[in-house]
Amino acid sequence: MRNKFKTWIAIGCLALVLGSCASSKEVVYFQDTASAHIKDSLLNYEPTLQAGDLITIHVSGIDPLAAATFNIFESTGTGMPKALPYLVSKEETIHFPVLGTVSTKGLTPMALTHYLETTLTDYLVKPIVNIRITNFKITVMGDVKSPGAYTIPNERITIVEALGLAGDLTIQGKRNNVLLIREEAGKRTFITIDLTNKKLFNSPYYYLAQNDVIYVEPNKAKINSSAVGANAGIILSSISTLISLIAILTR
């Protein structure tokens, strides 16, 4: 009788261990990628300028003195002037020297560059315009190794790269239910991302926009373990009592 009881205990423990093992489908990224291809439209992805963006615009040309009229600087006291950024207003405009109010609505930095270069030909010979977003950042939260806000200097980052910056998901992070929070034109959008699906590579959310927030949800095992942790003393005491009772009954 005692041996039979021990056998059932062993079977129960084995079932508990096997039941707690995660399936590879819940852990492995980008499954079945043999035929995965990125769309051409995504290969040339560029962020769209948004209200609240800080952008630097540098204008140069054959005549440096004439071009200087279109650049704004502040004195730093070191003899080297510092370029001042333009703040994209809530109306999605900037106030540019000589030209006045310039709309940025729906424009990428490259599109705005092209517009300014074309417009400035009325004032400069062969103008060259360089534009950079200086406050492009994303935030990664939840079950990743290094959550936080990250500044992106090149204005182009994928959700995969962002999670890499944050040290990747922990083993408890849900890979098929990553939440992307995006705000555009005053409207907040919540998008669910499945990192185990190769379709991510052609998703319009593969590349992140400035101020995107990524939240990695913990899996059920971690949520349950957090509940257990709060009552660990009571549970351990109960288990100890149960084991003692079993030992007495099987003598």
C-alpha positions in Angstrom: 0.0 0.0 0.0 2.8 2.3 1.0 4.7 1.7 -2.3 1.6 2.2 -4.3 1.0 5.6 -2.6 4.6 6.6 -3.3 4.2 5.7 -6.9 1.1 7.9 -7.2 3.0 10.8 -5.5 5.8 10.4 -8.0 3.4 10.4 -11.0 1.7 13.5 -9.6 5.0 15.3 -9.3 6.1 14.3 -12.8 2.8 15.5 -14.2 3.2 18.8 -12.4 6.7 19.4 -13.8 5.7 18.5 -17.3 2.6 20.6 -17.1 4.6 23.6 -16.1 7.0 23.3 -19.1 6.4 26.0 -21.7 5.7 25.0 -25.3 8.4 26.1 -27.8 5.6 27.9 -29.7 5.2 30.2 -26.8 8.9 31.1 -26.6 10.5 30.9 -30.1 10.4 34.1 -32.1 9.5 34.4 -35.8 8.4 30.8 -36.4 8.4 29.4 -40.0 10.4 32.2 -41.6 11.5 30.2 -44.7 9.4 32.4 -47.0 9.4 35.7 -45.0 10.2 38.8 -47.0 10.0 42.5 -46.1 7.9 44.7 -48.3 9.7 47.4 -50.3 7.6 50.1 -48.6 9.1 49.0 -45.3 12.6 48.9 -46.6 12.4 52.7 -47.2 10.5 53.5 -44.0 10.8 57.0 -42.6 9.0 58.5 -39.6 6.4 61.2 -40.2 6.9 64.5 -38.3 4.5 64.9 -35.4 3.5 67.7 -33.1 6.0 68.1 -30.3 8.9 66.9 -32.4 12.2 68.9 -32.1 14.0 69.1 -35.4 17.2 70.8 -36.4 17.4 72.3 -39.9 20.7 73.3 -41.4 20.8 75.2 -44.7 24.0 75.6 -46.8 24.8 76.7 -50.3 27.3 78.2 -52.6 27.2 81.5 -50.8 27.6 80.8 -47.0 26.6 84.3 -46.0 23.3 84.1 -47.9 22.6 80.6 -46.4 23.3 81.8 -42.9 20.1 83.9 -43.1 18.1 80.6 -42.9 19.9 79.1 -39.9 19.1 80.0 -36.3 21.8 79.7 -33.6 22.4 80.7 -30.1 25.7 81.8 -28.5 27.3 79.3 -26.1 30.1 81.6 -24.8 32.7 79.3 -26.3 32.8 81.0 -29.7 31.0 78.0 -31.3 27.3 78.8 -31.9 24.8 76.1 -31.3 22.0 75.3 -33.7 18.6 75.8 -32.2 15.9 73.2 -32.9 12.4 73.9 -34.3 9.5 72.8 -32.2 6.7 71.3 -34.4 3.5 73.0 -33.1 0.2 71.3 -32.3 -1.0 72.7 -35.6 2.0 70.7 -37.2 3.8 73.8 -38.4 7.2 75.5 -37.8 8.2 79.1 -38.2 11.1 79.3 -40.6 13.3 82.3 -41.3 12.1 84.4 -44.3 9.5 81.8 -45.4 7.4 82.2 -42.3 5.0 79.5 -41.3 5.7 76.1 -42.9 3.4 73.2 -42.6 4.9 69.8 -41.7 1.6 67.9 -41.6 2.0 64.4 -43.1 5.6 65.1 -44.1 8.7 63.0 -43.3 12.0 64.7 -42.7 13.0 63.8 -46.3 9.8 65.3 -47.7 10.3 68.5 -45.7 13.9 68.6 -46.9 12.8 68.4 -50.6 10.2 71.1 -50.0 12.6 73.5 -48.4 15.3 72.9 -51.0 12.8 73.5 -53.8 11.4 76.7 -52.1 14.8 78.1 -51.2 16.0 78.1 -54.8 14.2 81.5 -55.0 16.8 82.8 -52.5 19.9 80.6 -52.8 22.0 79.0 -55.5 21.8 75.2 -55.1 20.6 75.1 -51.5 21.3 72.0 -49.4 19.1 71.2 -46.4 19.7 68.7 -43.7 17.0 67.8 -41.2 17.2 65.7 -38.0 14.7 64.8 -35.3 16.5 65.4 -32.0 14.0 64.0 -29.5 13.1 60.7 -31.2 12.6 58.2 -28.3 10.7 55.0 -27.5 9.8 53.4 -24.2 10.0 49.7 -23.3 8.1 48.5 -20.2 7.1 45.2 -18.6 8.9 41.8 -18.7 12.2 42.9 -20.3 15.6 42.8 -18.8 16.2 46.6 -19.0 13.0 48.6 -19.2 13.3 52.3 -19.8 13.1 55.2 -22.3 15.6 55.1 -25.2 16.7 57.9 -27.4 17.2 56.9 -31.0 19.8 59.0 -32.9 19.1 57.7 -36.4 15.3 58.1 -36.3 14.7 54.6 -37.5 14.2 51.5 -35.3 12.2 48.3 -35.5 10.2 46.8 -32.6 12.8 43.9 -32.7 15.7 46.4 -32.3 13.9 48.2 -29.5 13.4 45.0 -27.5 17.0 44.2 -28.1 18.0 47.6 -26.6 16.0 46.6 -23.5 17.9 43.4 -23.2 15.2 41.1 -24.8 12.1 39.7 -23.1 12.5 37.6 -19.9 11.5 34.0 -20.2 8.2 35.0 -18.4 7.3 37.7 -21.0 4.4 36.8 -23.4 5.8 36.8 -26.9 2.5 36.6 -28.6 0.8 39.4 -26.8 3.2 42.4 -26.8 1.3 45.8 -26.6 2.3 48.7 -28.8 0.9 52.1 -27.7 1.1 54.8 -30.4 -0.2 58.4 -30.3 -0.8 60.3 -33.6 -2.7 63.5 -34.1 -4.0 63.4 -30.5 -5.4 59.8 -31.0 -4.0 56.9 -28.9 -3.9 53.5 -30.6 -3.3 50.1 -28.9 -1.9 47.4 -31.1 -1.2 43.8 -30.2 2.1 42.4 -31.6 2.8 38.6 -32.0 6.6 38.1 -32.0 6.2 34.4 -32.8 4.6 35.2 -36.1 6.7 36.0 -39.2 3.9 38.3 -40.4 5.5 40.9 -38.1 8.1 41.7 -40.8 5.4 43.1 -43.1 3.4 44.8 -40.3 2.9 48.6 -40.5 4.1 48.5 -36.9 7.4 46.8 -37.6 9.1 50.2 -37.6 8.4 52.3 -34.5 7.3 55.9 -34.5 8.7 58.5 -32.1 7.2 58.3 -28.5 6.0 54.7 -29.1 5.5 52.7 -25.9 6.1 48.9 -25.9 4.6 46.9 -23.0 5.5 43.2 -22.5 2.9 41.3 -20.5 4.0 38.7 -18.0 2.8 35.1 -18.6 0.3 33.4 -16.3 3.0 31.5 -14.5 4.7 34.7 -13.3 1.4 36.3 -12.3 0.5 33.2 -10.3 4.0 33.2 -8.7 3.6 36.8 -7.6 0.4 35.7 -5.8 2.2 32.8 -4.2 5.1 35.0 -3.1 2.7 37.1 -1.0 1.5 34.0 0.9 4.6 31.9 0.8 4.8 31.5 4.6 1.2 30.2 4.8 1.7 27.8 1.8 5.0 26.4 3.1 3.4 25.8 6.5 0.4 24.0 4.9 2.7 21.8 2.8 4.8 20.9 5.8 1.7 20.0 7.8 0.4 17.9 4.8 3.7 16.0 4.4 3.8 15.2 8.2 0.2 13.9 8.0 0.9 11.7 5.0 4.0 10.3 6.8 1.9 9.4 9.8 -0.9 7.8 7.8 1.5 5.7 5.7 3.5 4.2 8.6 
